[in-house]
Amino acid sequence: MDEGEAGSAEAVAALGAVLAGGAGRRLGGAKATVELAGRPLIEHPLAALRAARIEAVVVAKPRTPLPPLDCEIVREAEEPRHPLLGIVAALRRAAGRPVVAVACDMPLVPAALLDHLASARDPLLVAAPGDRPQPLLGRYAAELLPDLEAALPREEPLRRTVALLSPRLLGTRELSRFGDPERMLVNVNDEADLRRASALLAPG
């Protein structure tokens, strides 16, 4: 076996995790089900993971409203209400595989970027347009799970927790290989964001 074949043999397929555990109060408390371009908001990142041929699960609270989904739903604990909990739940479910995490309110993330995250070898790789890390779009290696579990009780800002783990950041220049970073990383948190995302998805 040559060196290239050995590298391929050692690669472990990543698990894609769409994180849907947030309260979504500014969108009526059922963010995942809000319609965007004719389908539920959560279907957009799921479709991108499918296009990238990444196995996908949805991570949500026990009482999070979800539309009918053609994938496994992982129910995280009711408490704490912290975005790190979804990543921890996904890593536990992945059972030794890396996780490509993407928030359910990021409907314009392209499949090519998710594929890039999945195929990376960095233990922690996080999108960071303008050098501002976005921890809910990144690759988390299985080896990070103990540190993330230990950080969870502190409930510190997720950016701080991630920064302490020395991530590699995907800055604007690298992200631009996959499209316009400002477009790709649009977050839908309220009605204004929803209108903006709808306009960006409109034909023409």
C-alpha positions as CSV (number, residue, x, y, z in Angstrom):
1,M,0.0,0.0,0.0
2,D,1.5,3.4,-1.0
3,E,1.3,6.5,1.2
4,G,-1.7,7.9,-0.5
5,E,-3.7,4.7,-0.1
6,A,-2.7,4.5,3.6
7,G,-4.0,8.1,4.1
8,S,-7.4,7.1,2.6
9,A,-7.6,4.0,4.7
10,E,-7.1,6.0,7.8
11,A,-9.8,8.5,7.0
12,V,-13.0,8.2,9.0
13,A,-16.2,9.4,7.5
14,A,-17.6,12.4,9.4
15,L,-21.1,12.6,10.8
16,G,-23.1,15.7,9.9
17,A,-25.0,17.2,12.7
18,V,-27.7,19.9,12.2
19,L,-28.0,21.6,15.5
20,A,-31.6,22.6,16.4
21,G,-31.6,22.9,20.1
22,G,-32.0,26.7,20.3
23,A,-35.2,28.3,21.7
24,G,-35.8,30.3,18.5
25,R,-37.9,32.8,20.4
26,R,-37.5,35.6,17.8
27,L,-39.1,33.2,15.2
28,G,-42.0,32.1,17.4
29,G,-40.2,29.2,19.2
30,A,-40.3,26.7,16.3
31,K,-37.3,27.9,14.2
32,A,-36.7,24.6,12.5
33,T,-40.2,24.5,11.0
34,V,-40.3,28.0,9.7
35,E,-40.8,28.0,5.9
36,L,-38.0,29.3,3.7
37,A,-38.3,29.0,-0.1
38,G,-41.1,26.5,0.1
39,R,-39.6,24.1,2.7
40,P,-38.8,24.1,6.4
41,L,-35.7,26.0,7.4
42,I,-33.9,22.9,8.8
43,E,-34.2,21.2,5.4
44,H,-31.7,23.5,3.8
45,P,-28.6,22.5,5.8
46,L,-29.8,18.9,5.6
47,A,-30.0,19.1,1.9
48,A,-26.5,20.5,1.7
49,L,-25.2,17.6,3.8
50,R,-27.0,15.1,1.6
51,A,-25.5,16.8,-1.5
52,A,-22.0,16.4,0.1
53,R,-22.8,12.7,0.8
54,I,-22.4,13.2,4.5
55,E,-24.5,11.1,6.8
56,A,-26.7,13.5,8.8
57,V,-28.5,13.6,12.1
58,V,-30.5,16.4,13.7
59,V,-29.8,17.3,17.3
60,A,-32.6,18.9,19.2
61,K,-34.2,19.3,22.6
62,P,-36.9,16.7,23.6
63,R,-39.6,19.3,23.0
64,T,-38.2,21.1,20.0
65,P,-40.8,21.2,17.3
66,L,-39.5,19.6,14.1
67,P,-41.0,18.9,10.7
68,P,-41.1,15.4,9.4
69,L,-37.5,14.5,8.7
70,D,-35.9,11.6,6.8
71,C,-33.0,11.2,9.2
72,E,-32.2,10.2,12.7
73,I,-33.1,12.7,15.5
74,V,-30.8,12.8,18.5
75,R,-32.5,14.3,21.5
76,E,-30.1,16.2,23.7
77,A,-30.8,16.9,27.4
78,E,-33.3,19.6,28.3
79,E,-30.6,21.4,30.3
80,P,-28.4,23.2,30.0
81,R,-29.7,25.4,27.2
82,H,-26.3,26.0,25.7
83,P,-25.1,25.5,22.1
84,L,-22.1,23.4,23.3
85,L,-24.6,20.7,24.4
86,G,-25.6,20.0,20.8
87,I,-22.0,19.5,19.7
88,V,-21.4,17.2,22.7
89,A,-24.5,15.1,22.0
90,A,-23.5,14.8,18.3
91,L,-20.0,13.6,19.3
92,R,-21.4,11.1,21.7
93,R,-23.7,9.8,18.9
94,A,-20.8,9.7,16.4
95,A,-19.0,7.2,18.6
96,G,-15.4,8.0,17.6
97,R,-16.1,9.7,14.3
98,P,-15.6,13.4,13.7
99,V,-18.6,15.7,13.5
100,V,-19.4,18.4,11.0
101,A,-21.6,20.7,12.9
102,V,-24.0,23.2,11.2
103,A,-26.7,25.3,12.8
104,C,-30.2,24.7,11.6
105,D,-30.6,28.4,10.9
106,M,-27.7,28.5,8.3
107,P,-29.7,27.7,5.2
108,L,-27.1,28.9,2.6
109,V,-24.1,26.9,3.6
110,P,-22.9,25.1,0.4
111,A,-22.3,21.4,0.1
112,A,-18.7,22.0,-1.1
113,L,-17.8,23.8,2.2
114,L,-19.4,21.0,4.3
115,D,-17.4,18.5,2.2
116,H,-14.2,20.4,2.9
117,L,-14.9,20.3,6.6
118,A,-15.6,16.6,6.5
119,S,-12.4,15.8,4.7
120,A,-10.1,17.9,6.8
121,R,-7.7,16.4,9.3
122,D,-7.6,19.3,11.7
123,P,-9.0,18.3,15.2
124,L,-10.9,21.6,15.3
125,L,-11.7,23.6,12.2
126,V,-14.1,26.5,12.4
127,A,-15.5,29.0,9.9
128,A,-14.3,32.5,10.8
129,P,-15.3,35.2,8.3
130,G,-13.5,38.4,9.1
131,D,-11.6,36.4,11.7
132,R,-14.7,36.1,13.8
133,P,-15.2,32.4,14.7
134,Q,-18.6,30.8,14.0
135,P,-18.4,27.6,16.2
136,L,-21.7,26.3,14.9
137,L,-20.1,25.7,11.6
138,G,-17.1,23.5,12.0
139,R,-15.4,20.1,12.3
140,Y,-15.0,18.6,15.7
141,A,-12.7,15.5,16.1
142,A,-13.8,12.8,18.5
143,E,-10.7,13.4,20.6
144,L,-12.2,16.8,21.7
145,L,-15.2,15.2,23.4
146,P,-13.6,15.0,27.0
147,D,-12.5,18.6,26.9
148,L,-15.9,19.7,25.6
149,E,-17.8,17.7,28.2
150,A,-15.6,19.2,30.9
151,A,-16.4,22.7,29.6
152,L,-20.1,22.2,29.5
153,P,-20.9,22.8,33.2
154,R,-19.1,26.2,33.0
155,E,-21.6,27.4,30.3
156,E,-19.1,29.9,29.1
157,P,-19.6,31.5,25.6
158,L,-19.0,28.9,23.0
159,R,-16.4,31.1,21.2
160,R,-14.3,31.2,24.4
161,T,-14.5,27.4,24.8
162,V,-13.5,26.9,21.2
163,A,-10.6,29.4,21.4
164,L,-9.1,27.5,24.3
165,L,-8.8,24.4,22.1
166,S,-6.6,26.1,19.5
167,P,-8.8,25.7,16.4
168,R,-7.7,26.3,12.9
169,L,-9.8,29.1,11.5
170,L,-11.3,29.2,8.0
171,G,-11.0,32.9,7.3
172,T,-12.6,35.0,4.6
173,R,-10.0,34.2,2.0
174,E,-10.3,30.5,2.4
175,L,-14.1,30.6,2.7
176,S,-14.2,32.6,-0.6
177,R,-13.2,29.4,-2.4
178,F,-16.8,28.2,-1.8
179,G,-18.7,31.4,-2.5
180,D,-19.4,34.8,-0.9
181,P,-18.8,34.3,2.9
182,E,-21.4,36.9,3.8
183,R,-24.0,35.0,1.8
184,M,-23.0,31.5,2.8
185,L,-23.1,32.2,6.5
186,V,-26.4,34.1,6.8
187,N,-28.1,33.3,10.1
188,V,-31.9,33.3,10.3
189,N,-32.7,34.5,13.7
190,D,-35.7,36.8,13.1
191,E,-38.2,37.9,10.4
192,A,-35.8,40.3,8.9
193,D,-33.2,37.6,8.5
194,L,-35.8,35.3,7.0
195,R,-36.7,37.9,4.4
196,R,-33.0,38.4,3.5
197,A,-32.4,34.6,3.1
198,S,-35.6,34.4,1.0
199,A,-34.3,37.1,-1.3
200,L,-30.9,35.4,-1.6
201,L,-32.6,32.1,-2.5
202,A,-35.0,33.7,-5.0
203,P,-34.3,32.8,-8.7
204,G,-32.3,35.5,-10.4
